[in-house]
Amino acid sequence: MSSLVWVELDGGAPECNLRELRRGSAPGVLACAVVKANAYGHGVRQIAPLLPSADWFAVNSLEEGLELRGFGITRPIVILGYVALGDLAAAVEADLALTVYNRETVEKIASLASLPRPARLHVKVETGTGRQGVLPEDLEAFVRLVKATGNSRLEGLSTHFANIEDTLNHAYAEEQLERFSSALRLVEQVAERPPIVHAACTAAALLFPKTHFTMLRVGIGLYGLWPSRETFLSAREQGAVPALAPVLSWKTRLVQIKSLPEGSFVGYGCSYRTTRRTTVGILPVGYSDGYDRALGNRGHVLVRGRRAPVIGRICMNLTLVDLTDVAGAGLEDEVVLLGTSGRESISAEVMAEWAGTINYEVVSRISPLLPRTIVERR
Ligand SMILES: *Cc1c(COP(=O)(O)O)cnc(C)c1O
């Protein structure tokens, strides 16, 4: 079947990107590949096998963890998000490590009879992100509770940075790192040093070797995207700019081409009116596919190596573009929404700017229903 809207993945790129992300790490530091949200919209079923050297995987939910196990992934997996009390047994049965920060979770695990193995617990420390995590003042009691739980094992200690990618001033990240280091010392005193200590998202992995501890926990960089312009500038300041290669292209085809006279309205709400005789191209992609509605009258697509502006509003399943300046466009010609055509390209960062968001959101909202195909570029 010919796809009308699809995602192409560069098969060699994820592993190359992972190698770049590990470049600043000491030997022996593990790498956990964050594949939540369908591998940031890339397709987790396709991406996981493209990362043979990832030591761990991280997902957000129990469902995502079970899905990975269903694909035959036997490597360790940690669930970063919350698991409902009633589902904890299922997580342990699938050998999914749990991020824990509520007493209720640990008490529930303690009460479970006949688990097939000890629950693998990663205690998350709140160091200033104000999100999930145990407050430093509650940490000692929390770790004692974990230690007293017969059917579990304190496998990991983790935290997450609040603004490491948002600024060139890393004083706040340093403060969080300080708090995390004290938390680690406390845990060592109360229990023992957990074997897996992890804090470094992509920006931290790239900029701060001090945050690497025993494992990196990287997402966006695996997909060849920079966490932010600030991270790129900081890396450049440090003189070490890794070569990240975007993994994903997003494509569709022209399903109708027509010529409208000057003064014609185009699309819902009559928000665009032609100012000349206009060749309009119809694309079978819309906001239900993840093509942001904010791109209406604002974005561009690439056809035959030329830019074609989006005109009118983005519909649920359709988008209209101005092909007047694209010579020779024909029915079913390939259209690039994200990626490269000839000498032109549209990056996730540029699309994010059009839509008033960040590259993370642009890719992670690409519909999981679209087919993903793997291409070899190198
Ligand atoms: C998403 C996420 C990451 C990965 O962050 P990137 O910036 O994509 O590398 C790491 N840790 C946690 C807790 C996350 O939620």
The ligand as an SDF file (V2000), in Angstrom:
LIG
                    3D

 15 15  0  0  0  0  0  0  0  0999 V2000
   12.2460   13.2450   29.2460 C   0  0  0  0  0  0  0  0  0  0  0  0
   13.1740   13.0550   30.3540 C   0  0  0  0  0  0  0  0  0  0  0  0
   14.5620   12.9310   30.1320 C   0  0  0  0  0  0  0  0  0  0  0  0
   15.1990   13.1610   28.7780 C   0  0  0  0  0  0  0  0  0  0  0  0
   15.4150   14.5180   28.5750 O   0  0  0  0  0  0  0  0  0  0  0  0
   16.0970   15.0500   27.2110 P   0  0  0  0  0  0  0  0  0  0  0  0
   16.2060   16.5040   27.3940 O   0  0  0  0  0  0  0  0  0  0  0  0
   15.1390   14.6670   26.1170 O   0  0  0  0  0  0  0  0  0  0  0  0
   17.3930   14.3430   27.0830 O   0  0  0  0  0  0  0  0  0  0  0  0
   15.3630   12.6120   31.2160 C   0  0  0  0  0  0  0  0  0  0  0  0
   14.8320   12.4540   32.4520 N   0  0  0  0  0  0  0  0  0  0  0  0
   13.5250   12.5940   32.7060 C   0  0  0  0  0  0  0  0  0  0  0  0
   13.0110   12.4220   34.0860 C   0  0  0  0  0  0  0  0  0  0  0  0
   12.6480   12.9170   31.6800 C   0  0  0  0  0  0  0  0  0  0  0  0
   11.3430   13.0660   31.9400 O   0  0  0  0  0  0  0  0  0  0  0  0
  1  2  1  0
  2  3  1  0
  2 14  2  0
  3  4  1  0
  3 10  2  0
  4  5  1  0
  5  6  1  0
  6  7  2  0
  6  8  1  0
  6  9  1  0
 10 11  1  0
 11 12  2  0
 12 13  1  0
 12 14  1  0
 14 15  1  0
M  END
$$$$
